[in-house]
């Protein structure tokens, strides 16, 4: 896993039977944790037409590291 991939937070997205979509508020630090949560939910035999997925999200804007000299980091 690259350092960039490790910086992602993973969220569970829930899609309802009438087309509504929501993101659960608590992120996971690793994709495996998120996938385990989805698998545990699916094991409870949920109502038909509900689905869960794990999606990555980058850190919030402003959370990236800034060097001490204040210059933006080179890409």
C-alpha positions in Angstrom: 0.0 0.0 0.0 1.4 3.4 -0.9 1.7 6.3 1.5 -1.0 8.2 -0.5 -3.5 5.3 -0.1 -2.8 5.1 3.6 -4.0 8.8 4.0 -7.5 7.9 2.9 -10.4 7.5 5.3 -13.0 4.9 4.3 -16.7 5.6 4.7 -19.7 3.3 4.5 -22.3 4.6 2.0 -25.9 3.2 2.3 -28.3 3.2 -0.6 -31.9 2.7 0.2 -34.7 1.1 -1.8 -36.2 4.4 -2.9 -32.9 5.7 -4.2 -31.8 7.7 -1.2 -28.1 7.6 -0.4 -26.3 8.5 2.9 -22.8 8.3 4.3 -22.4 7.0 7.8 -20.5 9.6 9.9 -17.8 7.4 11.4 -14.9 6.7 9.0 -12.5 3.7 9.1 -8.8 4.1 8.9 -8.4 1.0 6.7 -10.4 -0.4 3.8 -10.3 -3.9 5.4 -12.1 -2.5 8.5 -14.8 -0.9 6.3 -15.3 -4.0 4.3 -15.6 -6.1 7.5 -18.3 -3.7 8.7 -20.2 -4.1 5.4 -19.8 -7.9 5.6 -21.1 -8.0 9.2 -24.2 -5.9 8.2 -24.9 -8.3 5.2 -24.7 -11.3 7.6 -27.7 -9.9 9.5 -29.9 -10.5 6.4 -31.0 -6.9 5.9 -34.3 -5.9 4.2 -34.3 -6.3 0.4 -32.9 -3.5 -1.8 -30.6 -1.9 0.8 -26.9 -1.9 -0.2 -23.7 -0.8 1.5 -20.4 0.2 -0.1 -17.0 1.4 1.1 -15.7 4.6 -0.5 -12.4 6.3 0.1 -12.2 10.0 1.0 -9.1 12.2 1.1 -8.2 14.1 4.2 -10.2 17.4 4.7 -8.8 20.4 2.9 -6.4 22.1 5.2 -5.3 18.9 6.8 -2.4 18.3 4.5 1.1 18.9 5.9 2.7 22.3 5.3 6.5 22.6 5.6 7.8 24.9 8.4 8.8 27.5 5.9 5.2 27.8 4.8 5.9 27.0 1.2 3.5 24.5 -0.4 4.9 20.9 -0.7 6.2 20.0 -4.1 4.3 17.3 -5.9 
